[in-house]
């Protein structure tokens, strides 16, 4: 594979109306190829219905084990596992909390419940990924990731993961040697369980060059400059597009960045840039085909 391919996935579909409306619009206008749905969230069924009505769009399940907006926008697990929720019936706010409390048994039961709720509702699931990286086992639950690969193998879905290290993509605060080991471990798991994955993964929330931009244009240009560095092969990056609404502003302080990410995907400059860099935007359907 001697060409550069990029999957831009819209995470957090199903979170709220503001996220759903932005993502639905991007699909309808041809500005988005991939998105994943937070099944436990308040507007997940609307997102599933959209996917069911539009099977041409590559949509999947954004496995959700955490609820970072405890007060403003709460949700609980589908299975109500005792180790998956706090005393208020909400999922734990951070990955560290989730891994400190959860059991493997209840976590995997919840994973299956989320996937199977979407399947039973008629959603045409294309891929699986994970909200906040809570199922990567980076905080003590080291067997979690192999278990998730096993689920994907059983269900027949590709999984968002990085299998080839690129030092520029190492998340902020993660030791470089640990990042490299993690990539090689994921490559091994992909081979063992025969689960297709991207080659590289960019955690855009942790890209230093995208932080503290004062205007949309500054943010757009920094985003494009960074993604222009992707190597040959398949890279995935993810965004969280949403409309600028009172609802979105009440949920999270990152509302402006989410709105900018929506504008980014509507902006002709974005597509002119990727064309000039000979970077092809693809979906997970393309990844499955290319990884056969």
Secondary structure, DSSP 4 states (H G I P E B T S, - for coil): --SEEEEEEEEEETS-HHHHHHHHHHHHTT---EEEE-TTSTTHHHHHHHHHH-TTSEEEEEE----S-TTTS----SS--TTTB-TTS-B-SSHHHHHHH--HHHHHHHHHHHHHHHHHTT--EEEEEEGGGTTS-TTS-TTHHHHHHHHHHHHT-EE----S--GGGSPTTS-HHHHHHHHHHHHHHHHHHT----SEEE-GGG-GGGTT--SHHHHHHHHHHHHTT--SEEEEEEE------HHHHHH-TTHHHHHHHHHHHH-HHHHHHHHHTTEEE--HHHHHHHH-
